[in-house]
């Protein structure tokens, strides 16, 4: 039997079984995201694995500051239940993100708000598999123009759509359980990437994954006590008085605001 004939037989068998994964799912585990990405059965590009267009790359905002997605760490309301790169024998690999939990444990944080860690463009909003649940991916321009992404998984609700431009601190979703597959928590990832590739939550190689909490801390771009809003948020809500909110709490954010609106507002 030739190699081509063998491939045809496998494809036909998979189609007859009406299982687009050809029976592989049973051997991998309950989390479909562990499977290799492939073209949809009906044809066309799988939106979970696409490069950003030139237009999308052009509108990805610069991120001058990063904050944690469930609020400041000094609030002591969140703990890291499974840290980046911890080995999970049950899943057969190292954890590729941080699992952020409410301090009450279990489902006490179900429905809690999830915030954008930095100014960004929503490049994915959907449910790639039941095991992943709802996922949002935001694209950012990090320090020195680096292409980076933040990913928020297992969400109960998604409050922004693909293509939306969101400021740092914007409420983009709520903590969920991925249809009850896990106790409520946020699986949070940071990636050095300019493509949408959901991939798996565990692996034996880090690939483009960054240590999420450590990366946010390193790229914070502001003093721990600085509470100023995103300059992008101020521009998107011009009815608010940006100067009373910014003042001297975050000099970099104020400087960025000047760039966006083209000059300092004269105080009356």
N, C-alpha and C positions, 0 to 999 in steps of 0.2 A: 504493500500500500504506500502510495506516495504521500509526502508531507501535506500537499494541497488537499488530497482526498480526506486525510485524517482531520484536517481543520474544518472542512465542509461538514463532516459527520458530527463533530462536536457542536458546531453552530446550529445545525438542524435539530439536534437533540435538545439543545437549550431552548430553542423556540417552541418545540412541541411541549416542553414542560411548562411553558409560560413563565419561566423563571429567567429574567435577564441576566442573572449571575451564574446560570448553569449549574446550580447546586452548590456553589462555593460557599454561600452564606452559612450553611450548616456547619462547615468546617472552620469558620473564622470566629464566630461568636455573635452575640446579639447586636453588637454595634456595627451597623452597616458602614460607618465611616472608616472602618479598618480595611475595607475592600479597596482595590485599585479603582481609580476613576475610569469611566469608559463613556462612550457615546450613548445617548439615550436610544431606546429601542425604536422610537419613531424617527430617528435621524436628527441631525442638527447638532450644534455645539452644546456641550454641557457647561452651563453657566458657572458651575463650581470650579472650573479650571480654564480660565481665560485671562489673557493679558489685557491690561487697561488700554483703552484707545488713546491716541495722542490728545484728544480733547479732554478725556478724563484726567490724564496726567497733568494737563495744563491747569485744570481747576482745583487740583488737590491743594489745600491750603498749607502754608507753612505753620508748623506747630512750635511756638516759642515757649510753651510751658506744658507740662504734663501733670495730671493729678490722678489719684487712684479711682477706679470705677465704682467703688461702693462707699466713697467718702474718705475723709482724711484718716490716716492710721492713728493719729492722736486721739480720735474719738473712742477708741477701744471697743467698737461695736462689731468688728470683723476680725476673723482669724484665718490663717492659711491652713486649710485642712489637709491638703496634699500639694506639696511644693513642687516647683519646676525640677524636672529630671530625677525625682524620686522613683525608685524602682517599685513597680506594682506587679508582683508575681502572678496575681490573678488575671491581669490583663496582658501579661507576657511582654512587658516593655517599660521604658521610662516615661514618666509623665511629661508631656510637652507643654504644659501650662501651669497655672496656679488655680487651685480650687478655693475660692473665697467664700467663707461661711459666716452667717450671723453667729454671735457668741452664744445664742440660746441653743444652737444645734438643731438637727433634724429640719423640720419645715417651719421653724420660727421666723425665718427670713423670706418665706414665700411671698412674692408680690412686692418685695422691697425695691426701690428704684435703682436702676443701673445708669450710670452717667458716662458720657463720652470722656475719655481720658485726655483728649486734646482736640483742637480744631481739626475737622476731617471731612472727608467725602464718603458717604455710604456706598460701598461698591458691591456689597452682597447683603441681602435680607431674605431669608428663606429657611426651609427645613430640608437639609440634604438627606437626612435619614431619621428614623424614629429614635434611634439611640442618641443622636446629636440634639434633637429637638430644634427649636428656633435659634438661628444664629444671625448675628450682625457682624459685618466686617467693615471697618473704617480705614481709609487710606490717609496717610499723613506725610508731610515732608518734615522729617526730623532734623536734628542738628546737621549742619553742613549740607542740607538738601537731600539727606538720605531718604530713600523710599522705604517707609515702614507702615505696618498695619497693626491695628488692635482688633482682636476677635473676642466676641462675647457670646458664650454658648449656653445651652439648656434654658433659654429664656422662656418665661411664661407668656409674656406679651412683647411684641416689637412695636415701638411707637414712632419709628421713622421708616421711610421707604428708600429703596435703592435710588441713588442719584441725589439724595438730599445733602445739603451742606450744613453740617451741624457744628456748633461751637463747643469748646471745652466746657464741661459741667452741664451740658444739656441732658435732660432725661430721655434716654433712647429706648429703654425697655424695663422689664421687671424680672426679678429673680424667679427661676422656675425649676421644674423637676424633670424635664424632658419626658413628659407623659407618665410621670411616676416611676421612671427607671431608676432615679436616685433621690435621696433627700435633697431638698432645695439648696442650691448653691450656684455660684457663678463660675464656670470654667472660663478663665481669662488667659488669652495668649497675646504676645507681642511677636511680630515677625519682621524680618528684613526682606521685604518683597514688594514687587510691583505687579503681581498677578493674584488672582483669586484662586486659591487652591486649598479647599477645606481640609483634605487629608484625614489623618487619624489623630486620636488624642494621646496615643502612646506609640513609642517606637524605640529602635536601638541606635538611631542617629538623630542629632538635633536638627539637621537640615537648616532651614531658614529661621528656626525658632530662637527667640531671645528669652532670657530670664525675665519674666514680666514685671514683677514687683521691683527687682533691682534696676531694670531699665527705666521704669517710671521715676524711680528715685534719682538715678543718674542724670536724667533729662528733665528734671522738674523745672529748672529755670527760674526758680523763685525761692525766697526764704520760706521756711515751714509755716510761719505765721501769716504769710501773704494770702489774703482771701479775695483779691480782686477778680472780677469776672473776665471772661475772654473778651478781647477786643472785637472779635467777630460777633459775639453776642450783643455787644453794645451797638455795633453798626446795624445789626438785624432788628434792633428795637430802639430806633432813634428817639422815641417819645420819652425814654428815660434820660435822666441827666447823667451822662457818663462821668463827668468830672467829680460829682459828689460821691460816686461809687469808686472811682479809681484813686483819686487824690495821689498820695505818695505810697500807697500800700504795695504797688507793683509797678515800679518804674518802667520795666520792659514792656508791660502790657500797655501802659500809657503812651510810650513811644510808638508802639505798633499802631495804636489807635490814631495817632497823628498821621502816620503814613497812609492809613486807609481812608481817612476823611479829608486829607489834603491840607492840614493846617490846624493850629490850635484855636479853640473857641475862646473868644474874649469873654472873661468873666464880667458880669454886670455888677 
